[in-house]
Amino acid sequence: MKAINKIKARIITRLKLDEEASSLVAHAKNYLQANVLIKAISLITLPIFTYLLLPSSYGTLSIFQAAVGIFAALMALGMTAGIYRRFFEKKKDYPTFLGGNIIFITLFSVFFIFVIFTFSRELASAFGTEPIIIILASIVAFVTIVFSIYTRLLQAKKLSKKYSNIFIIQSLSIVTLSIILMLFMPVGERYFGSILSILLIFSILTIYGLRYLIKESKFKVKWKHIKYSLLFGIPLIPHSLGGYLLSYFDRIIIGQLTTLSNAGIYTVGYSVGMVLLIIISAIMTAWSPSFFALMKDKKYEKIQSLAKKTTKMVLFFALPIILFSEEFILLAIAKSYHESLLVVTPIVIGYVFFFFYSIYMLYSEYKKKTLFISINTVISVVVNIGLNYWLIPIFGYTAAAYTTAFSYILLFTLHYITTKLIMKENTIQFKKFVPGLLLFFVFVGLHLVIDQSVSILFIKTILKIVLLAAFAYLLFRKT
């Protein structure tokens, strides 16, 4: 333990981090360790799932996940963001504020689930699935909302260790129970095993979180508290909904225009590319509270410095995902899913720009200009959906990966313009990121050359390792 602390101290000294940066690194480390472990669990079990599930069943499971995200975004009314933002105002009435919001969200969610149940057949037809999938998705959506209130409060209080442990337990429990249930189900219905495990584990963890929320809350409804969260959150609904649409609606469209099997294959490739999202989420979870604190103290140079360091981290993790996805998919994933390799690179590139847009979006959130966030998201979602319906029939389901990448690039551009030109904020200078970004694309290009010119996997892998080492050296020494 002492040796680890000494190494940590040396790293901090070498990077010349101040107290705020050191705190960010410490919390980011907790989030990153948890997210890396969670994704490791996901990647380790992904081959198992591909052997247990037919591609069509994987497609059904991805549509269920899309429905959960869409319903949760509508059901929450954006109020979880208001609950999180209010915490930083240090109001004495926060316990009453929290309790009143929980009551309101619960009542609205019950009404929402009733509406979903009433129109389940129509919604199932729109999603391309069965009514029972839609009903279960609405119930899971409600449970995830309550759970997110609990975890967002842990994040706001910088209880990163507890936050991380909760998500590790959640991930490990869901995949373990899913596999057990699948083994006792007919091959064509095994996706129900995963759905039921998600519902059960989230319910248990939500009950655990409720114990904490009850201690932190005073359950009395005051309209001014509800109004605060609604005014802050409702403009964010298109953004929250749009985030799920950008991440999941392409699978629904693939299922509509091609087959559920193609949706399942696409989902596997997307899951490999999403490894980068886990790393970005860990960084941004730690970044957000620090950003608000630094903005409040007008420490703009520190924000710029931290942004440059975290950008290098994101690019460093992005390249190996692209480089070694072929080895992982060919060696670990069932043969019926090997075609999913085609979507990994554009998905990773899309998430690089997801990181950039997330940074600039925080300015709008800090200034409570949430309407800008939603407008930009809506524009990107409309473009994404339009491109998918246009290009998938022409180029096949892999086109969805490229439309996703383009949509995140567009989303970043819109947030940059909003922050810099419309809000006229003293923002992070994007030109500081350009050298590292250009270096990243040069090495992606070199990877494509190697991929096309070398056919022996072992030699190709050696060349990729050399490529990654050279990239790391240039990224941290020259940019």
NORVEN-V756322 format. One record per helix or strand of 3 or more residues. SS is the DSSP state (H for helix, E for strand). FROM is the first residue (numbers start at 1). TO is the last residue. If there is no record, write none. Layout:
# NORVEN-V756322
ss:SS from:FROM to:TO
ss:SS from:FROM to:TO
This chain:
# NORVEN-V756322
ss:H from:2 to:15
ss:H from:19 to:52
ss:H from:55 to:75
ss:H from:79 to:87
ss:H from:94 to:118
ss:H from:120 to:127
ss:H from:131 to:156
ss:H from:160 to:183
ss:H from:187 to:189
ss:H from:191 to:216
ss:H from:223 to:257
ss:H from:260 to:273
ss:H from:275 to:296
ss:H from:300 to:332
ss:H from:335 to:366
ss:H from:370 to:395
ss:H from:399 to:422
ss:H from:431 to:453
ss:H from:457 to:478
